[in-house]
Amino acid sequence: MGLRKWYHDTFDDWWFRSLIGPAQTKGAVQGCDEGAREQWKRDLENRKRYTREQRELKRQARS
C-alpha cells in the first residue's frame, strides 16, 4: 500500500510533471536510421494487413 501511495504522490503531482515535461514523439521514426525506418514501415504494414484479414474473417463469419 505504501508503494501505491508513493506512486500517486509522486506522479500525480503537477510539479513533478513540469520537471519531466510533456511526452515527445517528434522524430520518433524520422530520427532513426534508414534501415530502422524501413523496418518500422514494414511492421506497420504487416499490422494493418493482419487487422484487415481479421476484419474480413469476422465479416465472413457473420454472413
CHARMM internal coordinates of N, CA and C (Angstrom, degrees):
IC EDIT
DIST 1 N 1 CA 1.4620
DIST 1 CA 1 C 1.5280
ANGL 1 N 1 CA 1 C 110.74
DIST 1 C 2 N 1.3268
ANGL 1 CA 1 C 2 N 116.70
DIHE 1 N 1 CA 1 C 2 N -33.16
DIST 2 N 2 CA 1.4478
ANGL 1 C 2 N 2 CA 120.54
DIHE 1 CA 1 C 2 N 2 CA -179.52
DIST 2 CA 2 C 1.5188
ANGL 2 N 2 CA 2 C 112.35
DIHE 1 C 2 N 2 CA 2 C -64.47
DIST 2 C 3 N 1.3399
ANGL 2 CA 2 C 3 N 116.20
DIHE 2 N 2 CA 2 C 3 N -37.91
DIST 3 N 3 CA 1.4600
ANGL 2 C 3 N 3 CA 120.49
DIHE 2 CA 2 C 3 N 3 CA 179.73
DIST 3 CA 3 C 1.5288
ANGL 3 N 3 CA 3 C 111.00
DIHE 2 C 3 N 3 CA 3 C -65.94
DIST 3 C 4 N 1.3077
ANGL 3 CA 3 C 4 N 116.10
DIHE 3 N 3 CA 3 C 4 N -40.37
DIST 4 N 4 CA 1.4674
ANGL 3 C 4 N 4 CA 119.73
DIHE 3 CA 3 C 4 N 4 CA 178.90
DIST 4 CA 4 C 1.5261
ANGL 4 N 4 CA 4 C 110.93
DIHE 3 C 4 N 4 CA 4 C -62.75
DIST 4 C 5 N 1.3264
ANGL 4 CA 4 C 5 N 116.14
DIHE 4 N 4 CA 4 C 5 N -43.19
DIST 5 N 5 CA 1.4651
ANGL 4 C 5 N 5 CA 120.03
DIHE 4 CA 4 C 5 N 5 CA 178.74
DIST 5 CA 5 C 1.5264
ANGL 5 N 5 CA 5 C 110.03
DIHE 4 C 5 N 5 CA 5 C -63.28
DIST 5 C 6 N 1.3593
ANGL 5 CA 5 C 6 N 116.85
DIHE 5 N 5 CA 5 C 6 N -44.79
DIST 6 N 6 CA 1.4581
ANGL 5 C 6 N 6 CA 120.22
DIHE 5 CA 5 C 6 N 6 CA 178.31
DIST 6 CA 6 C 1.5221
ANGL 6 N 6 CA 6 C 111.10
DIHE 5 C 6 N 6 CA 6 C -59.60
DIST 6 C 7 N 1.3315
ANGL 6 CA 6 C 7 N 116.57
DIHE 6 N 6 CA 6 C 7 N -43.12
DIST 7 N 7 CA 1.4654
ANGL 6 C 7 N 7 CA 120.87
DIHE 6 CA 6 C 7 N 7 CA -179.01
DIST 7 CA 7 C 1.5303
ANGL 7 N 7 CA 7 C 110.39
DIHE 6 C 7 N 7 CA 7 C -59.48
DIST 7 C 8 N 1.3305
ANGL 7 CA 7 C 8 N 117.23
DIHE 7 N 7 CA 7 C 8 N -49.68
DIST 8 N 8 CA 1.4653
ANGL 7 C 8 N 8 CA 120.68
DIHE 7 CA 7 C 8 N 8 CA -178.94
DIST 8 CA 8 C 1.5237
ANGL 8 N 8 CA 8 C 112.18
DIHE 7 C 8 N 8 CA 8 C -68.57
DIST 8 C 9 N 1.3057
ANGL 8 CA 8 C 9 N 116.42
DIHE 8 N 8 CA 8 C 9 N -37.55
DIST 9 N 9 CA 1.4630
ANGL 8 C 9 N 9 CA 119.10
DIHE 8 CA 8 C 9 N 9 CA 177.33
DIST 9 CA 9 C 1.5259
ANGL 9 N 9 CA 9 C 110.88
DIHE 8 C 9 N 9 CA 9 C -63.78
DIST 9 C 10 N 1.3147
ANGL 9 CA 9 C 10 N 116.95
DIHE 9 N 9 CA 9 C 10 N -34.74
DIST 10 N 10 CA 1.4611
ANGL 9 C 10 N 10 CA 121.06
DIHE 9 CA 9 C 10 N 10 CA -177.80
DIST 10 CA 10 C 1.5185
ANGL 10 N 10 CA 10 C 111.83
DIHE 9 C 10 N 10 CA 10 C -82.77
DIST 10 C 11 N 1.3266
ANGL 10 CA 10 C 11 N 117.40
DIHE 10 N 10 CA 10 C 11 N -54.63
DIST 11 N 11 CA 1.4632
ANGL 10 C 11 N 11 CA 120.72
DIHE 10 CA 10 C 11 N 11 CA -170.11
DIST 11 CA 11 C 1.5204
ANGL 11 N 11 CA 11 C 113.95
DIHE 10 C 11 N 11 CA 11 C -85.42
DIST 11 C 12 N 1.3114
ANGL 11 CA 11 C 12 N 118.45
DIHE 11 N 11 CA 11 C 12 N -16.12
DIST 12 N 12 CA 1.4614
ANGL 11 C 12 N 12 CA 120.06
DIHE 11 CA 11 C 12 N 12 CA 175.34
DIST 12 CA 12 C 1.5232
ANGL 12 N 12 CA 12 C 110.84
DIHE 11 C 12 N 12 CA 12 C -87.85
DIST 12 C 13 N 1.3094
ANGL 12 CA 12 C 13 N 116.61
DIHE 12 N 12 CA 12 C 13 N -4.86
DIST 13 N 13 CA 1.4544
ANGL 12 C 13 N 13 CA 121.82
DIHE 12 CA 12 C 13 N 13 CA -176.87
DIST 13 CA 13 C 1.5284
ANGL 13 N 13 CA 13 C 110.77
DIHE 12 C 13 N 13 CA 13 C -80.59
DIST 13 C 14 N 1.3130
ANGL 13 CA 13 C 14 N 117.13
DIHE 13 N 13 CA 13 C 14 N 125.15
DIST 14 N 14 CA 1.4675
ANGL 13 C 14 N 14 CA 121.44
DIHE 13 CA 13 C 14 N 14 CA -177.81
DIST 14 CA 14 C 1.5175
ANGL 14 N 14 CA 14 C 112.37
DIHE 13 C 14 N 14 CA 14 C -65.20
DIST 14 C 15 N 1.3196
ANGL 14 CA 14 C 15 N 117.42
DIHE 14 N 14 CA 14 C 15 N -31.20
DIST 15 N 15 CA 1.4586
ANGL 14 C 15 N 15 CA 120.13
DIHE 14 CA 14 C 15 N 15 CA 178.71
DIST 15 CA 15 C 1.5188
ANGL 15 N 15 CA 15 C 110.65
DIHE 14 C 15 N 15 CA 15 C -63.61
DIST 15 C 16 N 1.3260
ANGL 15 CA 15 C 16 N 116.14
DIHE 15 N 15 CA 15 C 16 N -43.94
DIST 16 N 16 CA 1.4550
ANGL 15 C 16 N 16 CA 120.42
DIHE 15 CA 15 C 16 N 16 CA 178.62
DIST 16 CA 16 C 1.5259
ANGL 16 N 16 CA 16 C 110.61
DIHE 15 C 16 N 16 CA 16 C -63.14
DIST 16 C 17 N 1.3199
ANGL 16 CA 16 C 17 N 116.87
DIHE 16 N 16 CA 16 C 17 N -43.51
DIST 17 N 17 CA 1.4644
ANGL 16 C 17 N 17 CA 120.63
DIHE 16 CA 16 C 17 N 17 CA 179.00
DIST 17 CA 17 C 1.5203
ANGL 17 N 17 CA 17 C 111.54
DIHE 16 C 17 N 17 CA 17 C -61.32
DIST 17 C 18 N 1.3268
ANGL 17 CA 17 C 18 N 115.87
DIHE 17 N 17 CA 17 C 18 N -36.03
DIST 18 N 18 CA 1.4672
ANGL 17 C 18 N 18 CA 118.23
DIHE 17 CA 17 C 18 N 18 CA -179.98
DIST 18 CA 18 C 1.5250
ANGL 18 N 18 CA 18 C 110.48
DIHE 17 C 18 N 18 CA 18 C -68.10
DIST 18 C 19 N 1.3304
ANGL 18 CA 18 C 19 N 117.56
DIHE 18 N 18 CA 18 C 19 N -27.73
DIST 19 N 19 CA 1.4632
ANGL 18 C 19 N 19 CA 120.71
DIHE 18 CA 18 C 19 N 19 CA 177.35
DIST 19 CA 19 C 1.5270
ANGL 19 N 19 CA 19 C 111.67
DIHE 18 C 19 N 19 CA 19 C -70.94
DIST 19 C 20 N 1.3338
ANGL 19 CA 19 C 20 N 116.85
DIHE 19 N 19 CA 19 C 20 N -43.12
DIST 20 N 20 CA 1.4609
ANGL 19 C 20 N 20 CA 118.81
DIHE 19 CA 19 C 20 N 20 CA -176.19
DIST 20 CA 20 C 1.5228
ANGL 20 N 20 CA 20 C 111.58
DIHE 19 C 20 N 20 CA 20 C -83.82
DIST 20 C 21 N 1.3251
ANGL 20 CA 20 C 21 N 118.26
DIHE 20 N 20 CA 20 C 21 N -19.28
DIST 21 N 21 CA 1.4559
ANGL 20 C 21 N 21 CA 121.45
DIHE 20 CA 20 C 21 N 21 CA 176.43
DIST 21 CA 21 C 1.5243
ANGL 21 N 21 CA 21 C 112.79
DIHE 20 C 21 N 21 CA 21 C 78.98
DIST 21 C 22 N 1.3206
ANGL 21 CA 21 C 22 N 116.02
DIHE 21 N 21 CA 21 C 22 N 175.34
DIST 22 N 22 CA 1.4610
ANGL 21 C 22 N 22 CA 120.15
DIHE 21 CA 21 C 22 N 22 CA -178.70
DIST 22 CA 22 C 1.5314
ANGL 22 N 22 CA 22 C 111.46
DIHE 21 C 22 N 22 CA 22 C -73.94
DIST 22 C 23 N 1.3221
ANGL 22 CA 22 C 23 N 116.06
DIHE 22 N 22 CA 22 C 23 N 161.06
DIST 23 N 23 CA 1.4644
ANGL 22 C 23 N 23 CA 120.80
DIHE 22 CA 22 C 23 N 23 CA 175.97
DIST 23 CA 23 C 1.5211
ANGL 23 N 23 CA 23 C 108.91
DIHE 22 C 23 N 23 CA 23 C -65.74
DIST 23 C 24 N 1.3066
ANGL 23 CA 23 C 24 N 116.49
DIHE 23 N 23 CA 23 C 24 N 139.41
DIST 24 N 24 CA 1.4620
ANGL 23 C 24 N 24 CA 121.43
DIHE 23 CA 23 C 24 N 24 CA -177.97
DIST 24 CA 24 C 1.5234
ANGL 24 N 24 CA 24 C 109.37
DIHE 23 C 24 N 24 CA 24 C -117.79
DIST 24 C 25 N 1.3183
ANGL 24 CA 24 C 25 N 117.52
DIHE 24 N 24 CA 24 C 25 N 133.45
DIST 25 N 25 CA 1.4605
ANGL 24 C 25 N 25 CA 121.26
DIHE 24 CA 24 C 25 N 25 CA 174.50
DIST 25 CA 25 C 1.5166
ANGL 25 N 25 CA 25 C 111.38
DIHE 24 C 25 N 25 CA 25 C -123.00
DIST 25 C 26 N 1.3190
ANGL 25 CA 25 C 26 N 117.67
DIHE 25 N 25 CA 25 C 26 N -3.25
DIST 26 N 26 CA 1.4603
ANGL 25 C 26 N 26 CA 120.65
DIHE 25 CA 25 C 26 N 26 CA -178.95
DIST 26 CA 26 C 1.5228
ANGL 26 N 26 CA 26 C 110.17
DIHE 25 C 26 N 26 CA 26 C -62.00
DIST 26 C 27 N 1.3150
ANGL 26 CA 26 C 27 N 116.23
DIHE 26 N 26 CA 26 C 27 N 128.21
DIST 27 N 27 CA 1.4543
ANGL 26 C 27 N 27 CA 120.94
DIHE 26 CA 26 C 27 N 27 CA 179.56
DIST 27 CA 27 C 1.5162
ANGL 27 N 27 CA 27 C 113.96
DIHE 26 C 27 N 27 CA 27 C 78.02
DIST 27 C 28 N 1.3375
ANGL 27 CA 27 C 28 N 117.63
DIHE 27 N 27 CA 27 C 28 N 10.23
DIST 28 N 28 CA 1.4574
ANGL 27 C 28 N 28 CA 119.75
DIHE 27 CA 27 C 28 N 28 CA -178.25
DIST 28 CA 28 C 1.5261
ANGL 28 N 28 CA 28 C 110.81
DIHE 27 C 28 N 28 CA 28 C -61.74
DIST 28 C 29 N 1.3141
ANGL 28 CA 28 C 29 N 117.42
DIHE 28 N 28 CA 28 C 29 N -39.68
DIST 29 N 29 CA 1.4568
ANGL 28 C 29 N 29 CA 120.87
DIHE 28 CA 28 C 29 N 29 CA 177.77
DIST 29 CA 29 C 1.5127
ANGL 29 N 29 CA 29 C 110.11
DIHE 28 C 29 N 29 CA 29 C -104.26
DIST 29 C 30 N 1.3220
ANGL 29 CA 29 C 30 N 117.58
DIHE 29 N 29 CA 29 C 30 N -42.01
DIST 30 N 30 CA 1.4519
ANGL 29 C 30 N 30 CA 121.45
DIHE 29 CA 29 C 30 N 30 CA -176.67
DIST 30 CA 30 C 1.5215
ANGL 30 N 30 CA 30 C 111.98
DIHE 29 C 30 N 30 CA 30 C -65.54
DIST 30 C 31 N 1.3263
ANGL 30 CA 30 C 31 N 117.38
DIHE 30 N 30 CA 30 C 31 N -26.06
DIST 31 N 31 CA 1.4451
ANGL 30 C 31 N 31 CA 120.87
DIHE 30 CA 30 C 31 N 31 CA -175.78
DIST 31 CA 31 C 1.5150
ANGL 31 N 31 CA 31 C 114.33
DIHE 30 C 31 N 31 CA 31 C -82.05
DIST 31 C 32 N 1.3290
ANGL 31 CA 31 C 32 N 117.99
DIHE 31 N 31 CA 31 C 32 N -5.52
DIST 32 N 32 CA 1.4557
ANGL 31 C 32 N 32 CA 119.61
DIHE 31 CA 31 C 32 N 32 CA -177.71
DIST 32 CA 32 C 1.5302
ANGL 32 N 32 CA 32 C 110.85
DIHE 31 C 32 N 32 CA 32 C -94.48
DIST 32 C 33 N 1.3154
ANGL 32 CA 32 C 33 N 116.52
DIHE 32 N 32 CA 32 C 33 N 175.15
DIST 33 N 33 CA 1.4680
ANGL 32 C 33 N 33 CA 119.26
DIHE 32 CA 32 C 33 N 33 CA -178.46
DIST 33 CA 33 C 1.5345
ANGL 33 N 33 CA 33 C 111.16
DIHE 32 C 33 N 33 CA 33 C -75.45
DIST 33 C 34 N 1.3056
ANGL 33 CA 33 C 34 N 115.93
DIHE 33 N 33 CA 33 C 34 N 168.61
DIST 34 N 34 CA 1.4702
ANGL 33 C 34 N 34 CA 122.02
DIHE 33 CA 33 C 34 N 34 CA -173.11
DIST 34 CA 34 C 1.5308
ANGL 34 N 34 CA 34 C 112.27
DIHE 33 C 34 N 34 CA 34 C -61.36
DIST 34 C 35 N 1.3264
ANGL 34 CA 34 C 35 N 117.37
DIHE 34 N 34 CA 34 C 35 N -42.59
DIST 35 N 35 CA 1.4652
ANGL 34 C 35 N 35 CA 120.22
DIHE 34 CA 34 C 35 N 35 CA 179.88
DIST 35 CA 35 C 1.5144
ANGL 35 N 35 CA 35 C 112.57
DIHE 34 C 35 N 35 CA 35 C -61.93
DIST 35 C 36 N 1.3187
ANGL 35 CA 35 C 36 N 115.97
DIHE 35 N 35 CA 35 C 36 N -43.79
DIST 36 N 36 CA 1.4661
ANGL 35 C 36 N 36 CA 119.70
DIHE 35 CA 35 C 36 N 36 CA 179.09
DIST 36 CA 36 C 1.5227
ANGL 36 N 36 CA 36 C 110.71
DIHE 35 C 36 N 36 CA 36 C -66.39
DIST 36 C 37 N 1.3351
ANGL 36 CA 36 C 37 N 116.80
DIHE 36 N 36 CA 36 C 37 N -37.16
DIST 37 N 37 CA 1.4611
ANGL 36 C 37 N 37 CA 120.38
DIHE 36 CA 36 C 37 N 37 CA 179.14
DIST 37 CA 37 C 1.5306
ANGL 37 N 37 CA 37 C 110.68
DIHE 36 C 37 N 37 CA 37 C -64.71
DIST 37 C 38 N 1.3380
ANGL 37 CA 37 C 38 N 116.67
DIHE 37 N 37 CA 37 C 38 N -42.49
DIST 38 N 38 CA 1.4691
ANGL 37 C 38 N 38 CA 120.17
DIHE 37 CA 37 C 38 N 38 CA 178.75
DIST 38 CA 38 C 1.5242
ANGL 38 N 38 CA 38 C 111.23
DIHE 37 C 38 N 38 CA 38 C -66.00
DIST 38 C 39 N 1.3224
ANGL 38 CA 38 C 39 N 117.08
DIHE 38 N 38 CA 38 C 39 N -39.67
DIST 39 N 39 CA 1.4613
ANGL 38 C 39 N 39 CA 120.25
DIHE 38 CA 38 C 39 N 39 CA 177.58
DIST 39 CA 39 C 1.5221
ANGL 39 N 39 CA 39 C 110.51
DIHE 38 C 39 N 39 CA 39 C -64.11
DIST 39 C 40 N 1.3169
ANGL 39 CA 39 C 40 N 117.41
DIHE 39 N 39 CA 39 C 40 N -39.60
DIST 40 N 40 CA 1.4600
ANGL 39 C 40 N 40 CA 121.30
DIHE 39 CA 39 C 40 N 40 CA 177.99
DIST 40 CA 40 C 1.5249
ANGL 40 N 40 CA 40 C 110.12
DIHE 39 C 40 N 40 CA 40 C -62.02
DIST 40 C 41 N 1.3398
ANGL 40 CA 40 C 41 N 116.64
DIHE 40 N 40 CA 40 C 41 N -42.35
DIST 41 N 41 CA 1.4723
ANGL 40 C 41 N 41 CA 120.29
DIHE 40 CA 40 C 41 N 41 CA 179.12
DIST 41 CA 41 C 1.5216
ANGL 41 N 41 CA 41 C 110.72
DIHE 40 C 41 N 41 CA 41 C -64.50
DIST 41 C 42 N 1.3389
ANGL 41 CA 41 C 42 N 117.18
DIHE 41 N 41 CA 41 C 42 N -41.96
DIST 42 N 42 CA 1.4754
ANGL 41 C 42 N 42 CA 120.12
DIHE 41 CA 41 C 42 N 42 CA 178.59
DIST 42 CA 42 C 1.5189
ANGL 42 N 42 CA 42 C 110.30
DIHE 41 C 42 N 42 CA 42 C -63.33
DIST 42 C 43 N 1.3240
ANGL 42 CA 42 C 43 N 116.75
DIHE 42 N 42 CA 42 C 43 N -43.61
DIST 43 N 43 CA 1.4621
ANGL 42 C 43 N 43 CA 120.94
DIHE 42 CA 42 C 43 N 43 CA 179.78
DIST 43 CA 43 C 1.5217
ANGL 43 N 43 CA 43 C 110.73
DIHE 42 C 43 N 43 CA 43 C -61.87
DIST 43 C 44 N 1.3297
ANGL 43 CA 43 C 44 N 116.78
DIHE 43 N 43 CA 43 C 44 N -43.13
DIST 44 N 44 CA 1.4626
ANGL 43 C 44 N 44 CA 120.60
DIHE 43 CA 43 C 44 N 44 CA 179.49
DIST 44 CA 44 C 1.5293
ANGL 44 N 44 CA 44 C 110.35
DIHE 43 C 44 N 44 CA 44 C -62.38
DIST 44 C 45 N 1.3308
ANGL 44 CA 44 C 45 N 117.42
DIHE 44 N 44 CA 44 C 45 N -44.07
DIST 45 N 45 CA 1.4618
ANGL 44 C 45 N 45 CA 120.67
DIHE 44 CA 44 C 45 N 45 CA 179.37
DIST 45 CA 45 C 1.5217
ANGL 45 N 45 CA 45 C 111.03
DIHE 44 C 45 N 45 CA 45 C -64.26
DIST 45 C 46 N 1.3320
ANGL 45 CA 45 C 46 N 117.26
DIHE 45 N 45 CA 45 C 46 N -39.91
DIST 46 N 46 CA 1.4679
ANGL 45 C 46 N 46 CA 119.94
DIHE 45 CA 45 C 46 N 46 CA 177.59
DIST 46 CA 46 C 1.5232
ANGL 46 N 46 CA 46 C 111.26
DIHE 45 C 46 N 46 CA 46 C -63.01
DIST 46 C 47 N 1.3226
ANGL 46 CA 46 C 47 N 117.41
DIHE 46 N 46 CA 46 C 47 N -39.15
DIST 47 N 47 CA 1.4711
ANGL 46 C 47 N 47 CA 120.64
DIHE 46 CA 46 C 47 N 47 CA 178.00
DIST 47 CA 47 C 1.5250
ANGL 47 N 47 CA 47 C 111.03
DIHE 46 C 47 N 47 CA 47 C -65.62
DIST 47 C 48 N 1.3278
ANGL 47 CA 47 C 48 N 116.37
DIHE 47 N 47 CA 47 C 48 N -41.40
DIST 48 N 48 CA 1.4643
ANGL 47 C 48 N 48 CA 119.87
DIHE 47 CA 47 C 48 N 48 CA 178.81
DIST 48 CA 48 C 1.5242
ANGL 48 N 48 CA 48 C 110.70
DIHE 47 C 48 N 48 CA 48 C -65.68
DIST 48 C 49 N 1.3501
ANGL 48 CA 48 C 49 N 116.07
DIHE 48 N 48 CA 48 C 49 N -41.10
DIST 49 N 49 CA 1.4634
ANGL 48 C 49 N 49 CA 120.34
DIHE 48 CA 48 C 49 N 49 CA 179.13
DIST 49 CA 49 C 1.5206
ANGL 49 N 49 CA 49 C 109.86
DIHE 48 C 49 N 49 CA 49 C -62.32
DIST 49 C 50 N 1.3309
ANGL 49 CA 49 C 50 N 117.94
DIHE 49 N 49 CA 49 C 50 N -45.06
DIST 50 N 50 CA 1.4506
ANGL 49 C 50 N 50 CA 121.97
DIHE 49 CA 49 C 50 N 50 CA 179.17
DIST 50 CA 50 C 1.5293
ANGL 50 N 50 CA 50 C 111.01
DIHE 49 C 50 N 50 CA 50 C -59.77
DIST 50 C 51 N 1.3365
ANGL 50 CA 50 C 51 N 116.11
DIHE 50 N 50 CA 50 C 51 N -42.87
DIST 51 N 51 CA 1.4659
ANGL 50 C 51 N 51 CA 120.33
DIHE 50 CA 50 C 51 N 51 CA 179.51
DIST 51 CA 51 C 1.5223
ANGL 51 N 51 CA 51 C 110.17
DIHE 50 C 51 N 51 CA 51 C -63.13
DIST 51 C 52 N 1.3453
ANGL 51 CA 51 C 52 N 117.13
DIHE 51 N 51 CA 51 C 52 N -42.78
DIST 52 N 52 CA 1.4713
ANGL 51 C 52 N 52 CA 120.25
DIHE 51 CA 51 C 52 N 52 CA 178.15
DIST 52 CA 52 C 1.5235
ANGL 52 N 52 CA 52 C 111.01
DIHE 51 C 52 N 52 CA 52 C -61.88
DIST 52 C 53 N 1.3359
ANGL 52 CA 52 C 53 N 116.35
DIHE 52 N 52 CA 52 C 53 N -42.80
DIST 53 N 53 CA 1.4677
ANGL 52 C 53 N 53 CA 120.16
DIHE 52 CA 52 C 53 N 53 CA 179.45
DIST 53 CA 53 C 1.5222
ANGL 53 N 53 CA 53 C 111.19
DIHE 52 C 53 N 53 CA 53 C -62.89
DIST 53 C 54 N 1.3291
ANGL 53 CA 53 C 54 N 116.76
DIHE 53 N 53 CA 53 C 54 N -44.13
DIST 54 N 54 CA 1.4635
ANGL 53 C 54 N 54 CA 119.97
DIHE 53 CA 53 C 54 N 54 CA 179.78
DIST 54 CA 54 C 1.5240
ANGL 54 N 54 CA 54 C 111.29
DIHE 53 C 54 N 54 CA 54 C -64.07
DIST 54 C 55 N 1.3330
ANGL 54 CA 54 C 55 N 116.27
DIHE 54 N 54 CA 54 C 55 N -40.02
DIST 55 N 55 CA 1.4530
ANGL 54 C 55 N 55 CA 120.66
DIHE 54 CA 54 C 55 N 55 CA 177.84
DIST 55 CA 55 C 1.5279
ANGL 55 N 55 CA 55 C 110.57
DIHE 54 C 55 N 55 CA 55 C -61.77
DIST 55 C 56 N 1.3327
ANGL 55 CA 55 C 56 N 116.60
DIHE 55 N 55 CA 55 C 56 N -41.90
DIST 56 N 56 CA 1.4601
ANGL 55 C 56 N 56 CA 121.23
DIHE 55 CA 55 C 56 N 56 CA -179.94
DIST 56 CA 56 C 1.5321
ANGL 56 N 56 CA 56 C 110.76
DIHE 55 C 56 N 56 CA 56 C -66.90
DIST 56 C 57 N 1.3255
ANGL 56 CA 56 C 57 N 117.66
DIHE 56 N 56 CA 56 C 57 N -40.27
DIST 57 N 57 CA 1.4531
ANGL 56 C 57 N 57 CA 120.18
DIHE 56 CA 56 C 57 N 57 CA 177.63
DIST 57 CA 57 C 1.5335
ANGL 57 N 57 CA 57 C 110.88
DIHE 56 C 57 N 57 CA 57 C -62.34
DIST 57 C 58 N 1.3196
ANGL 57 CA 57 C 58 N 117.91
DIHE 57 N 57 CA 57 C 58 N -41.83
DIST 58 N 58 CA 1.4679
ANGL 57 C 58 N 58 CA 121.16
DIHE 57 CA 57 C 58 N 58 CA 178.14
DIST 58 CA 58 C 1.5119
ANGL 58 N 58 CA 58 C 110.71
DIHE 57 C 58 N 58 CA 58 C -64.52
DIST 58 C 59 N 1.3437
ANGL 58 CA 58 C 59 N 115.60
DIHE 58 N 58 CA 58 C 59 N -40.52
DIST 59 N 59 CA 1.4609
ANGL 58 C 59 N 59 CA 120.47
DIHE 58 CA 58 C 59 N 59 CA 178.87
DIST 59 CA 59 C 1.5231
ANGL 59 N 59 CA 59 C 110.29
DIHE 58 C 59 N 59 CA 59 C -62.08
DIST 59 C 60 N 1.3254
ANGL 59 CA 59 C 60 N 117.22
DIHE 59 N 59 CA 59 C 60 N -43.16
DIST 60 N 60 CA 1.4621
ANGL 59 C 60 N 60 CA 121.36
DIHE 59 CA 59 C 60 N 60 CA 179.63
DIST 60 CA 60 C 1.5243
ANGL 60 N 60 CA 60 C 111.26
DIHE 59 C 60 N 60 CA 60 C -66.19
DIST 60 C 61 N 1.3177
ANGL 60 CA 60 C 61 N 117.18
DIHE 60 N 60 CA 60 C 61 N -37.22
DIST 61 N 61 CA 1.4614
ANGL 60 C 61 N 61 CA 121.40
DIHE 60 CA 60 C 61 N 61 CA 179.41
DIST 61 CA 61 C 1.5232
ANGL 61 N 61 CA 61 C 111.96
DIHE 60 C 61 N 61 CA 61 C -65.08
DIST 61 C 62 N 1.3451
ANGL 61 CA 61 C 62 N 116.33
DIHE 61 N 61 CA 61 C 62 N -33.36
DIST 62 N 62 CA 1.4691
ANGL 61 C 62 N 62 CA 119.95
DIHE 61 CA 61 C 62 N 62 CA 179.80
DIST 62 CA 62 C 1.5247
ANGL 62 N 62 CA 62 C 112.35
DIHE 61 C 62 N 62 CA 62 C -75.19
DIST 62 C 63 N 1.3359
ANGL 62 CA 62 C 63 N 117.48
DIHE 62 N 62 CA 62 C 63 N -26.26
DIST 63 N 63 CA 1.4743
ANGL 62 C 63 N 63 CA 119.61
DIHE 62 CA 62 C 63 N 63 CA -176.45
DIST 63 CA 63 C 1.5029
ANGL 63 N 63 CA 63 C 112.47
DIHE 62 C 63 N 63 CA 63 C -78.69
END
COOR INIT
IC SEED 1 N 1 CA 1 C
IC BUILD
